[in-house]
Amino acid sequence: MVKQSYKVKQFIEKDLLKRAKNSITSVISDITFLALKDFKTNARTNNKEVDFVLSTLISGKPAKFIVEVKSQGEPRLVRMAIAQLKDYLKGFKDSYGILVAPYLSDASRQICKEAGIGCVDLAGNAFLSFKNVFIDRSGRPNPFAATRLLKSVFSPKSSRILRVLLSAPSKKWHVEDLSKEAGISIGLASRVKQALLSEEWIKEENKSFYLVKPEEVLNQWVNNYSYEKNQSFSFYSGLTEDQIETAIKQECEKRKYRYGLSLFSGARKVAPFVRFMRFFSYIDGNIENIAKALQLKKVETGANLTLLQPYDEGIFYGLQDINGINVVSDIQLYLDLKNYKGRGEEAAQAIFEQRIKTKC
């Protein structure tokens, strides 16, 4: 089994190197005044092995591109790769370092730019600035969406850590304390912490750490979230919105169910922005029981009330009491509204400007 795993790893690395070679060749082939003379793999300099060395002619003058290929392109790993490249460059005259990875975010590309290092990813994004060569391509989406980071950070239980960190971005945490607050294991908290460090979303000081890029974290979470992750039940009720609020509160308290208004119903309580003729609330309990007690009519069309069964109990972290009615946290309101059609994005922006921005 060990031998087979090693072979699989070799195959993956070989495939990555092949794709990296094709990507960088594709980029430089667009430069009319650049001629590729030689493409060496596993070249050595200062007793160190370099993935690729490209010997070229730029406007008739010799120059070399020193290429380092990495399987991941998170900012922290990019900085380490840049240090490697700069060390390699000492052994080559008239040379330029280029980092290649499956995908490089805007943050990773900016790190390369500031370090004077070129970068190319397999999505087609590229930055080269050497002699009279200049290429800057960006905006091409990540074709490897299901990355380790997304799986580990934005999954239901792991994202509880994001809820805790975003509720107080400047607060310093130890893994043990954070795991207790988020209600997850120490092992999972530690793995998520490492992923956040790789993205440089948190900063570590004396074994404690805190969030340093809250807006970036929130934006990335929005890109990987939809309120439709929750199970929804649509009903029609003849009650007014205020009457529904009171009825939901009373029934949930009687049955000891957790509840929290969200989407436009929650928004109107914390940052009135726009009226929306539909009521939304999370309920952690038997929704059919609530519907029966309130005489709600289940409908396919014409619904004016939606009850949501939460996909994870983290939904209720930071629950707010607004004039006696429970409302989910501002972060949850923002997540739910951001991608909701029908003025949801506008309402989300109002929540961000009035309730979240000052904390970030």
C-alpha positions in Angstrom: 0.0 0.0 0.0 2.8 2.4 0.8 4.5 1.7 -2.5 1.2 2.3 -4.4 0.7 5.6 -2.6 4.2 6.7 -3.6 3.4 5.9 -7.2 0.2 7.8 -7.1 2.1 10.8 -5.6 4.7 10.6 -8.3 2.0 10.5 -11.0 0.3 13.6 -9.6 3.6 15.5 -9.4 4.5 14.5 -12.9 1.1 15.6 -14.3 1.4 18.9 -12.5 4.9 19.5 -13.9 3.6 18.7 -17.4 0.7 21.1 -17.1 2.9 23.8 -15.6 5.3 23.4 -18.6 2.3 23.7 -21.0 0.9 26.8 -19.2 4.1 28.8 -19.1 4.9 27.8 -22.7 1.5 29.1 -23.7 2.0 32.4 -22.0 5.4 33.2 -23.4 4.4 32.0 -26.9 2.3 35.1 -27.2 5.3 37.3 -26.9 6.4 38.0 -30.5 9.9 39.3 -29.6 10.7 36.3 -27.3 12.2 33.1 -28.7 12.4 30.0 -26.6 15.8 28.3 -27.2 15.9 25.5 -24.6 13.7 24.0 -21.9 15.6 22.1 -19.2 14.0 20.2 -16.4 15.6 19.4 -13.0 18.5 21.8 -13.6 20.9 22.3 -10.8 22.4 25.4 -9.3 24.3 25.9 -6.0 23.7 22.2 -5.4 19.9 22.7 -5.6 17.5 21.4 -8.1 15.3 23.8 -10.1 12.1 22.5 -11.7 12.6 24.3 -15.0 15.1 26.6 -16.7 14.0 28.3 -19.9 16.8 29.7 -22.0 15.3 32.4 -24.3 16.2 35.3 -26.5 14.4 38.6 -25.7 14.8 41.0 -28.6 17.8 38.9 -29.6 19.5 39.0 -26.2 19.9 35.9 -24.0 17.8 35.6 -20.8 16.7 32.8 -18.6 13.5 32.1 -16.8 13.9 30.0 -13.6 10.6 28.3 -12.8 9.5 26.8 -9.5 6.3 24.7 -9.5 4.1 24.3 -6.4 1.1 22.1 -5.8 -0.6 24.9 -3.7 -0.7 28.6 -4.1 -1.8 30.0 -0.7 -0.1 33.3 0.3 2.1 31.8 3.0 3.4 29.0 0.7 3.9 31.6 -2.0 6.2 33.6 0.2 8.3 30.4 0.9 8.5 29.6 -2.8 9.6 33.2 -3.5 12.5 32.8 -1.1 13.5 29.6 -2.9 13.4 31.3 -6.3 15.5 34.2 -5.1 18.1 31.8 -3.8 18.1 30.0 -7.2 18.4 33.2 -9.1 21.8 33.9 -7.6 23.2 31.1 -9.7 21.9 32.5 -13.1 22.9 35.6 -14.9 20.2 37.7 -16.6 17.5 35.6 -15.1 13.9 36.0 -13.9 12.0 33.8 -11.4 8.5 32.5 -12.2 6.2 30.7 -9.8 3.7 28.3 -11.2 0.8 26.8 -9.2 -2.7 25.3 -10.0 -4.3 28.6 -8.9 -3.0 31.9 -7.5 -5.5 34.3 -5.8 -5.2 38.0 -6.2 -3.4 38.1 -2.8 -0.9 35.6 -3.9 -0.3 37.3 -7.2 0.2 40.6 -5.4 2.9 39.0 -3.2 4.7 37.9 -6.3 4.5 41.3 -7.9 5.9 43.1 -4.8 8.7 40.6 -4.7 9.7 41.1 -8.3 8.8 37.5 -9.2 6.6 36.4 -12.1 3.7 34.0 -11.6 1.5 31.8 -13.8 -1.4 29.5 -12.8 -3.1 26.7 -14.6 -6.3 28.8 -14.8 -4.6 31.2 -17.2 -3.8 34.1 -14.9 -0.3 35.4 -15.3 2.1 38.2 -14.3 5.5 38.7 -16.0 7.6 41.9 -15.7 11.1 41.4 -17.0 13.2 43.6 -19.3 10.7 44.7 -22.0 8.3 41.7 -21.3 5.1 42.7 -19.5 2.0 40.5 -19.1 -0.7 40.9 -16.6 -3.7 38.6 -16.9 -6.2 38.2 -14.0 -9.8 37.5 -13.3 -9.9 33.9 -14.6 -11.8 31.8 -12.1 -10.4 29.0 -10.0 -11.0 25.7 -11.9 -10.0 23.8 -8.7 -12.9 25.0 -6.6 -13.0 22.0 -4.3 -9.7 22.7 -2.8 -8.5 21.5 0.6 -8.9 25.0 2.0 -12.5 25.3 1.0 -13.3 21.8 2.3 -11.7 22.5 5.6 -12.7 26.1 6.3 -16.1 26.5 4.8 -17.6 23.1 5.8 -20.5 23.3 8.3 -18.5 22.5 11.5 -15.3 24.3 10.5 -17.1 27.5 9.6 -18.2 27.8 13.2 -14.6 29.1 13.7 -15.2 31.8 11.2 -18.4 32.9 13.1 -16.4 33.2 16.3 -13.5 35.1 14.7 -15.7 37.4 12.7 -17.8 38.3 15.8 -14.7 39.9 17.4 -11.9 40.2 14.7 -9.2 41.7 17.0 -9.7 39.2 19.9 -6.8 36.8 20.4 -7.5 33.1 20.8 -5.8 29.9 21.7 -6.8 26.8 19.9 -8.3 25.2 23.0 -10.4 28.2 23.9 -11.6 28.6 20.3 -12.6 25.0 20.0 -14.7 25.3 23.1 -16.4 28.5 21.9 -17.1 27.1 18.5 -18.2 23.7 19.8 -15.8 21.6 17.8 -12.8 19.3 18.6 -9.4 20.7 19.3 -8.1 18.7 16.3 -10.5 20.3 13.9 -9.8 23.7 15.3 -6.1 23.2 14.9 -6.5 22.1 11.2 -8.6 25.1 10.4 -6.1 27.4 12.1 -3.4 26.0 9.8 -5.5 26.6 6.7 -6.2 30.2 7.8 -2.5 30.7 8.4 -1.7 29.5 4.9 -4.1 32.1 3.5 -2.6 34.7 5.9 -6.1 35.5 7.2 -4.9 35.2 10.8 -1.7 36.3 12.5 0.0 34.3 15.2 1.7 35.9 18.2 3.0 34.0 21.3 0.8 30.9 20.5 -2.3 33.0 20.3 -3.8 34.3 17.0 -6.4 36.7 15.7 -8.1 37.6 12.4 -6.3 40.2 10.3 -8.4 40.2 7.1 -12.0 39.9 8.2 -13.5 41.4 5.0 -11.5 39.0 2.8 -12.6 36.1 4.9 -16.3 37.2 4.8 -16.2 37.7 1.0 -14.7 34.3 0.4 -17.3 32.7 2.7 -20.1 34.4 0.8 -18.7 32.9 -2.4 -19.0 29.4 -0.9 -22.3 29.8 0.9 -26.0 29.9 0.0 -29.0 30.0 2.4 -30.3 27.1 0.3 -28.0 24.8 2.2 -30.7 24.8 4.8 -33.9 22.8 4.3 -36.8 25.2 3.6 -40.6 24.9 4.1 -42.9 27.3 2.4 -46.3 28.2 3.8 -49.1 30.8 3.5 -50.4 32.5 6.6 -53.2 35.1 7.0 -51.3 36.7 10.0 -49.4 39.9 9.8 -45.7 39.9 10.1 -45.8 41.2 13.6 -48.3 38.5 14.5 -46.2 35.8 13.0 -43.2 37.0 14.9 -45.1 36.7 18.2 -46.6 33.4 17.3 -43.3 31.8 16.3 -41.7 33.1 19.5 -44.4 31.7 21.7 -44.6 28.3 20.0 -40.8 27.8 20.0 -40.4 28.9 23.6 -43.2 26.5 24.6 -41.5 23.6 22.8 -38.0 24.7 23.8 -37.0 25.1 20.1 -34.3 27.5 19.2 -35.3 30.0 16.6 -33.9 33.1 14.9 -35.4 35.5 12.3 -33.2 35.8 9.1 -33.1 37.3 5.6 -35.4 40.3 5.3 -37.3 39.5 8.5 -34.1 39.7 10.5 -32.8 42.7 8.5 -35.9 44.8 9.2 -35.2 44.3 13.0 -31.6 45.3 13.0 -31.1 47.6 10.0 -34.4 48.6 8.3 -33.7 48.9 4.6 -36.4 47.4 2.4 -39.8 45.9 3.0 -40.2 42.3 1.7 -43.5 40.6 1.8 -42.3 37.3 3.1 -41.3 36.1 6.5 -38.2 34.0 7.2 -37.1 32.3 10.3 -34.8 29.4 11.3 -36.3 26.8 13.6 -34.2 24.1 15.3 -37.1 21.7 15.9 -40.0 19.9 14.2 -41.3 22.5 11.7 -44.4 20.5 11.0 -45.5 20.8 14.6 -45.1 24.6 14.4 -47.0 24.7 11.1 -49.8 22.7 12.6 -50.0 24.9 15.7 -50.1 28.1 13.7 -52.5 26.7 11.1 -50.0 27.4 8.3 -51.0 26.2 4.8 -48.2 24.4 2.9 -48.1 25.8 -0.7 -45.9 25.5 -3.8 -46.7 29.0 -5.0 -47.9 32.2 -3.3 -46.0 31.5 -0.1 -45.5 34.4 2.4 -43.7 32.5 5.1 -40.6 30.4 4.9 -39.3 28.3 7.8 -35.7 27.0 7.6 -34.2 23.9 9.2 -30.6 24.9 9.9 -27.9 23.0 8.1 -25.7 23.3 11.2 -26.2 24.6 14.8 -23.6 27.3 14.1 -26.4 29.2 12.5 -27.5 30.2 16.0 -24.0 31.5 17.2 -24.4 35.1 18.2 -28.2 35.0 18.3 -29.5 38.5 19.1 -32.5 39.6 21.2 -34.1 42.5 19.4 -37.1 43.8 21.4 -37.9 40.4 22.7 -37.5 38.6 19.3 -34.6 36.4 18.4 -32.6 37.3 15.3 -29.6 35.5 13.9 -26.2 37.3 14.0 -25.3 40.1 11.7 -22.8 37.8 10.0 -25.5 35.1 9.3 -27.9 37.8 8.0 -25.3 39.0 5.6 -24.5 35.5 4.4 -28.2 34.7 3.8 -29.0 37.9 2.1 -26.0 38.4 -0.1 -27.0 35.9 -2.8 -30.7 36.2 -2.4 -32.5 37.4 -5.5 -34.8 40.3 -5.2 -32.9 43.1 -3.5 -31.1 40.7 -1.2 -27.7 42.0 -2.1 -28.8 45.6 -1.3 -30.1 44.6 2.1 -26.9 42.6 2.7 -24.9 45.8 1.9 -27.0 47.8 4.4 -26.3 45.2 7.1 -22.6 45.4 6.3 -22.4 49.2 6.3 -24.5 49.7 9.4 -23.6 46.7 11.6 -20.4 44.9 10.4 -18.0 47.3 8.8 -17.1 49.1 12.0 -16.0 45.8 13.6 -13.8 44.9 10.6 
